[in-house]
Amino acid sequence: MKLRYVGESFGVEGLTNGKIYDAKEENGWYHVIDDSGEDYLYSMTRPAPLFRSEGKGGRWEIVEEDPK
C-alpha cells in the first residue's frame, strides 16, 4: 500500500511532510520504508519519532490500498 505522511517532518532519515511511502500493515502497525531506505514500524494512528523532542509527528492518508 502507499501512505502519505501529513505532519511535522522529523529526522534526516525519518518521515517528511507530504511524502508518499510504501507500507505494509501488520498487527496494528505499519511497516514503512522511510527516508532512511529501511523498513521501520510506525503507529497506524499517530506516526511520530521515538523521542518526542525530535518532533510531534502527524498522521497517515491512504493513497493506494493493498489489493485484496
C-alpha positions as CSV (number, residue, x, y, z in Angstrom):
1,M,0.0,0.0,0.0
2,K,1.0,3.6,-0.3
3,L,0.6,6.2,2.5
4,R,1.2,9.9,2.6
5,Y,2.6,11.3,5.8
6,V,1.0,14.6,6.9
7,G,2.6,16.4,9.8
8,E,5.8,17.8,11.1
9,S,8.8,16.3,9.3
10,F,11.3,14.7,11.6
11,G,14.8,13.4,11.4
12,V,17.1,13.4,8.4
13,E,16.1,9.8,7.9
14,G,12.6,9.8,9.4
15,L,9.3,11.0,7.7
16,T,8.8,14.0,5.5
17,N,5.6,16.0,5.4
18,G,3.6,15.3,2.2
19,K,5.9,12.4,1.0
20,I,4.3,9.1,-0.1
21,Y,5.8,5.9,1.4
22,D,5.5,2.2,0.6
23,A,4.0,0.4,3.6
24,K,2.5,-2.9,4.8
25,E,0.0,-3.3,7.6
26,E,0.8,-5.9,10.3
27,N,-0.7,-6.3,13.7
28,G,-1.9,-2.8,14.2
29,W,1.4,-1.2,12.9
30,Y,2.6,0.0,9.5
31,H,6.0,-1.3,8.2
32,V,7.2,1.8,6.3
33,I,10.2,2.2,4.1
34,D,11.1,5.7,5.5
35,D,13.6,8.3,4.3
36,S,16.5,6.1,5.6
37,G,15.5,3.5,3.0
38,E,15.0,0.9,5.8
39,D,11.8,-0.7,7.0
40,Y,10.6,0.6,10.4
41,L,7.4,0.2,12.4
42,Y,5.2,3.3,12.7
43,S,1.9,3.7,14.6
44,M,-1.2,3.5,12.3
45,T,-2.9,6.3,14.2
46,R,0.0,8.7,15.3
47,P,3.3,8.2,13.5
48,A,6.0,10.1,15.4
49,P,9.7,10.0,16.2
50,L,10.8,7.7,19.0
51,F,11.8,10.7,21.1
52,R,9.2,13.5,21.3
53,S,11.9,16.1,21.5
54,E,12.6,15.3,17.8
55,G,9.0,16.4,16.7
56,K,5.3,15.9,17.3
57,G,4.6,13.5,14.5
58,G,1.5,13.5,12.3
59,R,-1.0,11.2,10.6
60,W,-1.3,9.0,7.6
61,E,-3.5,9.4,4.5
62,I,-4.1,6.2,2.4
63,V,-3.1,6.9,-1.2
64,E,-3.4,3.3,-2.5
65,E,-4.8,0.3,-0.7
66,D,-3.4,-3.2,-0.9
67,P,-5.3,-5.3,-3.4
68,K,-7.4,-7.9,-1.6
